[in-house]
């Protein structure tokens, strides 16, 4: 059985208004971190969206997610409740 090794890829978040943040200050295994810069703004948002989209396993979701993002961009978030 293989031994578990934690490998951090950093933290990403969408903070609204077409802005995001990526904190890569401790990427890698504990004790062997690689220092990456913090990235904010539109570039960080695009990184987050591509990472989120790339983790989808279904081709249906890979097609629908960009359409939902585009719809939200044009018309805003749907805040109605059923």
Secondary structure by P-SEA (a helix, b strand, c coil): cbbbbbbbcbbbbbcccccccccccccccccbbbbbbbbbcaaaaaaaaaaaaaacccaaaaaaaaaaaaaaaacccccccc
